[in-house]
Amino acid sequence: MRFPPRITRIGAAAAVLSALLVGGTVAATPAAAAVGSICYSDLPSQAYDTLELIEQGGPYPYSQDGTVFQNREGILPSQSSGYYHEYTVITPGSSTRGARRIVTGEETQEDYYTADHYESFDLVDYGC
């Protein structure tokens, strides 16, 4: 059996607890409510490839991969600049990067998946 990468990732509850313990805020805003969850097994196969590349530290298919994600949409929990990084999830048949991304959070090591170019996010649940 192949274990998914980042199997040691902590879940959303631990991320919230971590934010509270270090003096961060956890707001119940409409934007924060837009973050859902997705089982690791429900991700598209190309997302597994991206997560594996993240674990290996690259090389990445696009120069933008690994850059700081600004969270301008305000959907992900508010964090300091540099906390989030984005990576392309290749879309078969697309001549561009497409809309799919993995966005990682560095301190609590959470992974988010978006299939619609940052309009919504799902926290990857490695336990289902």
Phi and psi restraints in degrees (value plus and minus 20) as a CYANA .aco file:
   2 ARG   PHI    -111.5   -71.5
   2 ARG   PSI     102.5   142.5
   3 PHE   PHI    -101.6   -61.6
   3 PHE   PSI     122.0   162.0
   4 PRO   PHI     -87.3   -47.3
   4 PRO   PSI     130.4   170.4
   5 PRO   PHI     -82.3   -42.3
   5 PRO   PSI     137.1   177.1
   6 ARG   PHI      40.8    80.8
   6 ARG   PSI      12.0    52.0
   7 ILE   PHI     -80.7   -40.7
   7 ILE   PSI     -41.0    -1.0
   8 THR   PHI    -106.7   -66.7
   8 THR   PSI     -15.3    24.7
   9 ARG   PHI     -79.8   -39.8
   9 ARG   PSI     125.5   165.5
  10 ILE   PHI    -114.5   -74.5
  10 ILE   PSI     139.6   179.6
  11 GLY   PHI    -106.0   -66.0
  11 GLY   PSI    -197.9  -157.9
  12 ALA   PHI     -82.6   -42.6
  12 ALA   PSI     -58.5   -18.5
  13 ALA   PHI     -81.9   -41.9
  13 ALA   PSI     -61.6   -21.6
  14 ALA   PHI     -87.5   -47.5
  14 ALA   PSI     -53.9   -13.9
  15 ALA   PHI     -84.4   -44.4
  15 ALA   PSI     -61.7   -21.7
  16 VAL   PHI     -84.6   -44.6
  16 VAL   PSI     -66.4   -26.4
  17 LEU   PHI     -79.6   -39.6
  17 LEU   PSI     -63.5   -23.5
  18 SER   PHI     -79.7   -39.7
  18 SER   PSI     -64.6   -24.6
  19 ALA   PHI     -80.9   -40.9
  19 ALA   PSI     -60.9   -20.9
  20 LEU   PHI     -88.3   -48.3
  20 LEU   PSI     -59.5   -19.5
  21 LEU   PHI     -88.0   -48.0
  21 LEU   PSI     -51.9   -11.9
  22 VAL   PHI    -116.3   -76.3
  22 VAL   PSI      -6.9    33.1
  23 GLY   PHI      67.5   107.5
  23 GLY   PSI      -8.0    32.0
  24 GLY   PHI     -98.9   -58.9
  24 GLY   PSI     159.6   199.6
  25 THR   PHI    -137.8   -97.8
  25 THR   PSI     130.4   170.4
  26 VAL   PHI    -146.7  -106.7
  26 VAL   PSI      83.5   123.5
  27 ALA   PHI    -117.4   -77.4
  27 ALA   PSI     119.8   159.8
  28 ALA   PHI    -112.7   -72.7
  28 ALA   PSI      50.6    90.6
  29 THR   PHI    -117.0   -77.0
  29 THR   PSI     141.1   181.1
  30 PRO   PHI     -77.4   -37.4
  30 PRO   PSI     -56.2   -16.2
  31 ALA   PHI     -84.9   -44.9
  31 ALA   PSI     -65.0   -25.0
  32 ALA   PHI     -83.5   -43.5
  32 ALA   PSI     -52.5   -12.5
  33 ALA   PHI     -89.0   -49.0
  33 ALA   PSI     -36.1     3.9
  34 ALA   PHI     -95.8   -55.8
  34 ALA   PSI     -29.8    10.2
  35 VAL   PHI    -103.4   -63.4
  35 VAL   PSI      98.2   138.2
  36 GLY   PHI    -121.5   -81.5
  36 GLY   PSI    -174.4  -134.4
  37 SER   PHI    -160.8  -120.8
  37 SER   PSI     136.3   176.3
  38 ILE   PHI    -161.4  -121.4
  38 ILE   PSI     115.1   155.1
  39 CYS   PHI     -87.5   -47.5
  39 CYS   PSI     120.6   160.6
  40 TYR   PHI     -71.8   -31.8
  40 TYR   PSI     -60.7   -20.7
  41 SER   PHI     -88.4   -48.4
  41 SER   PSI     -35.2     4.8
  42 ASP   PHI    -113.8   -73.8
  42 ASP   PSI     -23.4    16.6
  43 LEU   PHI     -89.4   -49.4
  43 LEU   PSI     132.4   172.4
  44 PRO   PHI     -86.4   -46.4
  44 PRO   PSI     132.9   172.9
  45 SER   PHI     -77.2   -37.2
  45 SER   PSI     -52.4   -12.4
  46 GLN   PHI     -86.8   -46.8
  46 GLN   PSI     -46.1    -6.1
  47 ALA   PHI     -87.6   -47.6
  47 ALA   PSI     -55.6   -15.6
  48 TYR   PHI     -81.1   -41.1
  48 TYR   PSI     -61.8   -21.8
  49 ASP   PHI     -80.8   -40.8
  49 ASP   PSI     -63.9   -23.9
  50 THR   PHI     -84.0   -44.0
  50 THR   PSI     -65.3   -25.3
  51 LEU   PHI     -82.1   -42.1
  51 LEU   PSI     -57.2   -17.2
  52 GLU   PHI     -85.6   -45.6
  52 GLU   PSI     -62.1   -22.1
  53 LEU   PHI     -82.3   -42.3
  53 LEU   PSI     -59.0   -19.0
  54 ILE   PHI     -81.3   -41.3
  54 ILE   PSI     -65.2   -25.2
  55 GLU   PHI     -80.4   -40.4
  55 GLU   PSI     -57.4   -17.4
  56 GLN   PHI    -102.2   -62.2
  56 GLN   PSI     -32.2     7.8
  57 GLY   PHI      60.1   100.1
  57 GLY   PSI       2.1    42.1
  58 GLY   PHI      83.2   123.2
  58 GLY   PSI    -190.5  -150.5
  59 PRO   PHI     -95.6   -55.6
  59 PRO   PSI     129.2   169.2
  60 TYR   PHI    -121.2   -81.2
  60 TYR   PSI     131.8   171.8
  61 PRO   PHI     -93.6   -53.6
  61 PRO   PSI     -39.8     0.2
  62 TYR   PHI    -149.1  -109.1
  62 TYR   PSI     125.3   165.3
  63 SER   PHI     -84.4   -44.4
  63 SER   PSI     -43.3    -3.3
  64 GLN   PHI     -96.8   -56.8
  64 GLN   PSI     -36.6     3.4
  65 ASP   PHI     -84.7   -44.7
  65 ASP   PSI     113.1   153.1
  66 GLY   PHI      71.5   111.5
  66 GLY   PSI     -22.8    17.2
  67 THR   PHI     -98.0   -58.0
  67 THR   PSI     142.4   182.4
  68 VAL   PHI     -87.3   -47.3
  68 VAL   PSI     110.9   150.9
  69 PHE   PHI    -113.3   -73.3
  69 PHE   PSI     103.2   143.2
  70 GLN   PHI    -100.2   -60.2
  70 GLN   PSI     -36.3     3.7
  71 ASN   PHI      37.7    77.7
  71 ASN   PSI      18.2    58.2
  72 ARG   PHI     -80.4   -40.4
  72 ARG   PSI     -48.9    -8.9
  73 GLU   PHI     -91.1   -51.1
  73 GLU   PSI     -41.3    -1.3
  74 GLY   PHI      52.2    92.2
  74 GLY   PSI      -0.8    39.2
  75 ILE   PHI    -101.1   -61.1
  75 ILE   PSI     -62.1   -22.1
  76 LEU   PHI     -95.4   -55.4
  76 LEU   PSI     138.1   178.1
  77 PRO   PHI     -75.1   -35.1
  77 PRO   PSI     119.7   159.7
  78 SER   PHI     -84.2   -44.2
  78 SER   PSI     108.8   148.8
  79 GLN   PHI    -161.2  -121.2
  79 GLN   PSI     148.2   188.2
  80 SER   PHI     -89.4   -49.4
  80 SER   PSI     137.5   177.5
  81 SER   PHI     -79.0   -39.0
  81 SER   PSI     116.9   156.9
  82 GLY   PHI      75.3   115.3
  82 GLY   PSI     -27.6    12.4
  83 TYR   PHI     -89.8   -49.8
  83 TYR   PSI     -62.9   -22.9
  84 TYR   PHI    -120.2   -80.2
  84 TYR   PSI     124.8   164.8
  85 HIS   PHI    -152.3  -112.3
  85 HIS   PSI     127.6   167.6
  86 GLU   PHI    -135.3   -95.3
  86 GLU   PSI     130.8   170.8
  87 TYR   PHI    -161.9  -121.9
  87 TYR   PSI     121.5   161.5
  88 THR   PHI     -95.9   -55.9
  88 THR   PSI     115.0   155.0
  89 VAL   PHI    -124.5   -84.5
  89 VAL   PSI      91.1   131.1
  90 ILE   PHI     -79.1   -39.1
  90 ILE   PSI     116.4   156.4
  91 THR   PHI    -125.4   -85.4
  91 THR   PSI      91.9   131.9
  92 PRO   PHI     -75.7   -35.7
  92 PRO   PSI     115.5   155.5
  93 GLY   PHI      65.1   105.1
  93 GLY   PSI     -28.0    12.0
  94 SER   PHI    -106.4   -66.4
  94 SER   PSI     117.4   157.4
  95 SER   PHI    -107.6   -67.6
  95 SER   PSI     -23.2    16.8
  96 THR   PHI    -140.9  -100.9
  96 THR   PSI    -192.8  -152.8
  97 ARG   PHI     -86.5   -46.5
  97 ARG   PSI     -38.7     1.3
  98 GLY   PHI      55.8    95.8
  98 GLY   PSI    -189.1  -149.1
  99 ALA   PHI    -123.6   -83.6
  99 ALA   PSI     -28.7    11.3
 100 ARG   PHI    -108.8   -68.8
 100 ARG   PSI     114.9   154.9
 101 ARG   PHI    -163.8  -123.8
 101 ARG   PSI     136.4   176.4
 102 ILE   PHI    -129.9   -89.9
 102 ILE   PSI     110.3   150.3
 103 VAL   PHI    -136.6   -96.6
 103 VAL   PSI     105.6   145.6
 104 THR   PHI    -126.4   -86.4
 104 THR   PSI     129.3   169.3
 105 GLY   PHI    -128.4   -88.4
 105 GLY   PSI     107.9   147.9
 106 GLU   PHI     -94.4   -54.4
 106 GLU   PSI     -66.8   -26.8
 107 GLU   PHI     -91.3   -51.3
 107 GLU   PSI     -66.0   -26.0
 108 THR   PHI    -119.1   -79.1
 108 THR   PSI     -19.0    21.0
 109 GLN   PHI      35.6    75.6
 109 GLN   PSI      24.8    64.8
 110 GLU   PHI    -110.9   -70.9
 110 GLU   PSI     134.0   174.0
 111 ASP   PHI    -141.8  -101.8
 111 ASP   PSI     111.9   151.9
 112 TYR   PHI    -137.3   -97.3
 112 TYR   PSI     124.8   164.8
 113 TYR   PHI    -136.9   -96.9
 113 TYR   PSI     114.9   154.9
 114 THR   PHI    -148.7  -108.7
 114 THR   PSI     113.0   153.0
 115 ALA   PHI    -123.6   -83.6
 115 ALA   PSI     -24.5    15.5
 116 ASP   PHI    -146.9  -106.9
 116 ASP   PSI      16.7    56.7
 117 HIS   PHI      31.2    71.2
 117 HIS   PSI      38.2    78.2
 118 TYR   PHI      56.2    96.2
 118 TYR   PSI      -9.1    30.9
 119 GLU   PHI     -97.8   -57.8
 119 GLU   PSI     -47.1    -7.1
 120 SER   PHI    -171.5  -131.5
 120 SER   PSI     137.3   177.3
 121 PHE   PHI    -155.0  -115.0
 121 PHE   PSI     128.7   168.7
 122 ASP   PHI    -144.2  -104.2
 122 ASP   PSI     109.2   149.2
 123 LEU   PHI     -93.1   -53.1
 123 LEU   PSI     108.7   148.7
 124 VAL   PHI     -94.1   -54.1
 124 VAL   PSI     103.0   143.0
 125 ASP   PHI    -119.6   -79.6
 125 ASP   PSI      90.9   130.9
 126 TYR   PHI    -103.8   -63.8
 126 TYR   PSI     -23.8    16.2
 127 GLY   PHI    -117.3   -77.3
 127 GLY   PSI     -14.2    25.8
